[in-house]
Amino acid sequence: MMNTPPHNCSLVRLAPKLVDCAQVAFVGLCWEAAFSDSGNFFVTRRGDVYATSNGRLLSELDFPQGDYPDR
């Protein structure tokens, strides 16, 4: 998702059949985010931490909103 303009995104649970796929959570405006190594968590640049299993918002980290000096 990096180097793309901000856009709305969602967490989606994939299934073998397209009709079984479901939106787990609407994340909203998102342009940089990452999954944890285990894949159990999704963290947005705003600092929102979601559980990927159910889309529940677990925490809101206090990330600075600007660019980091080493980028």
Buried (B, 14 or more C-beta within 10 A) or exposed (E): EEEEEEEEBEBEBEEEEEEEEEEBBEBEEBBEBEEEEEEEBBBBBBEBBBBBEEBEEEEEEEEEEEEEEEE
